């Protein structure tokens, strides 16, 4: 458990680096909330380590989105949005990106291509390598590489063209 906790905390800290500098949620709180939701998962058959971290990534994403929506409700309208999707996505130093725009774009991508949306979620939020994503999704690494590139391009176009749209 200590090793899993440290890995989740490391990933949580990486997610929070993407957020605004005055973010009130701390990595420990994010991990604790995700843990509470993870232990509530009764019908999940854990396939492997990558599968576990993929589910944890989904939960952390949902927590961050819920938190961002709550913060946005409090302020009504945010400041200008800076969006960057580039080769650094999925690395230990993620780019600055508006989480609500990314979440909205991911929902749209999932409606078009669910596999690409899963790949983005596992790479960007889960921090999984292409090989780990391939194992989770039971596809080849080359498929993950190709779909990852296509999805990043689609998301970039969608987010940069959708900055003026209102968020939920």
C-alpha positions in Angstrom: 0.0 0.0 0.0 2.8 2.6 0.7 4.2 2.1 -2.8 0.8 2.5 -4.4 0.0 5.5 -2.2 3.3 7.2 -3.2 2.7 6.6 -6.9 -0.8 7.9 -6.7 0.4 11.0 -4.8 3.1 11.6 -7.4 0.5 11.4 -10.1 -1.9 13.7 -8.2 0.9 16.3 -7.8 1.4 16.1 -11.6 -2.3 16.7 -12.2 -2.4 19.6 -9.8 0.6 21.2 -11.5 -1.7 21.6 -14.5 -4.1 23.6 -12.4 -4.1 27.3 -11.5 -1.5 28.3 -9.0 -4.0 29.2 -6.3 -5.6 25.8 -6.4 -7.1 24.8 -3.0 -6.9 21.1 -3.5 -3.7 19.4 -2.4 -2.2 16.2 -3.8 -2.9 14.3 -0.5 -6.5 15.4 -0.5 -6.9 14.3 -4.2 -5.3 10.9 -3.4 -7.5 10.4 -0.3 -10.7 11.3 -2.3 -9.6 8.9 -5.1 -8.9 6.2 -2.6 -12.3 6.5 -1.1 -13.8 6.1 -4.5 -11.5 3.3 -5.4 -12.5 1.2 -2.4 -16.1 1.8 -3.4 -15.5 0.0 -6.7 -17.2 -3.4 -6.0 -17.6 -4.7 -9.6 -14.1 -4.1 -10.9 -11.8 -7.1 -11.7 -8.3 -5.6 -11.6 -6.4 -6.9 -14.6 -3.0 -5.5 -13.7 -1.1 -2.5 -12.3 -1.7 -0.4 -15.4 -5.5 -1.1 -15.2 -5.5 0.0 -11.6 -3.7 3.2 -12.3 -6.0 3.8 -15.3 -9.1 3.6 -13.1 -7.3 5.8 -10.5 -6.6 8.3 -13.2 -10.3 8.4 -14.3 -11.3 9.0 -10.7 -8.8 11.8 -10.2 -9.9 13.4 -13.4 -13.5 13.4 -12.2 -12.6 14.8 -8.8 -10.6 17.6 -10.5 -13.4 18.4 -12.9 -15.9 18.5 -10.1 -13.6 20.8 -8.1 -13.1 23.0 -11.1 -16.8 23.3 -11.8 -17.4 24.2 -8.1 -14.7 26.8 -8.3 -16.1 28.2 -11.6 -19.6 28.4 -10.1 -18.2 30.5 -7.3 -16.6 33.0 -9.6 -19.0 32.6 -12.5 -16.6 33.6 -15.2 -12.9 32.8 -15.3 -9.9 34.7 -16.7 -8.4 34.2 -20.1 -7.7 30.6 -21.0 -4.2 29.3 -22.1 -4.3 25.9 -23.8 -1.2 23.9 -24.7 -1.3 20.3 -26.0 2.1 19.3 -27.3 4.7 16.6 -27.0 5.0 17.2 -23.2 1.5 15.8 -22.6 1.7 12.8 -20.4 5.2 13.6 -19.1 6.1 14.4 -15.5 5.8 18.2 -16.3 2.4 18.5 -18.0 1.5 21.7 -19.9 -0.8 24.4 -18.6 -4.3 23.5 -19.8 -7.8 24.5 -18.8 -9.2 21.3 -17.3 -12.9 22.0 -18.1 -12.1 22.6 -21.7 -10.1 19.4 -21.9 -12.9 17.5 -20.1 -15.5 18.8 -22.5 -13.3 18.0 -25.5 -12.7 14.5 -24.2 -16.4 13.9 -23.9 -16.8 14.9 -27.5 -13.9 12.7 -28.6 -15.4 9.8 -26.7 -18.6 10.1 -28.7 -16.6 10.0 -31.9 -13.8 7.5 -31.0 -14.0 6.0 -27.5 -10.6 4.2 -27.8 -8.8 7.5 -28.6 -10.5 9.1 -25.6 -9.3 6.2 -23.4 -5.8 6.5 -24.7 -5.7 10.2 -23.9 -7.1 9.6 -20.4 -4.6 6.9 -19.6 -1.6 8.8 -21.0 -2.5 12.3 -19.9 -4.3 11.7 -16.6 -2.9 8.3 -15.8 0.7 8.9 -16.8 0.9 5.5 -18.4 3.4 4.8 -21.1 2.3 3.7 -24.6 3.2 0.2 -23.7 1.2 0.2 -20.5 -1.8 1.7 -22.4 -1.5 -1.0 -25.0 -1.6 -3.7 -22.3 -4.6 -2.1 -20.6 -6.5 -1.8 -23.9 -5.2 -5.1 -25.3 -4.0 -3.5 -28.6 -0.6 -3.1 -30.1 1.8 -0.3 -29.1 1.8 1.0 -32.6 -2.0 1.3 -32.5 -1.6 3.3 -29.3 1.1 5.6 -30.8 -1.0 6.2 -34.0 -4.3 6.9 -32.1 -2.5 9.0 -29.5 -1.1 11.3 -32.2 -4.5 11.6 -34.0 -6.3 12.3 -30.7 -3.8 15.0 -29.6 -4.3 16.7 -33.0 -8.1 16.5 -32.7 -8.1 17.8 -29.1 -5.7 20.6 -29.9 -8.0 21.8 -32.8 -11.1 21.3 -30.7 -9.8 23.1 -27.6 -8.2 26.0 -29.5 -11.3 26.6 -31.6 -13.6 26.1 -28.7 -12.1 28.6 -26.3 -14.8 31.1 -26.9 -17.6 28.6 -26.1 -19.1 28.7 -22.7 -18.4 25.9 -20.3 -21.0 23.9 -18.3 
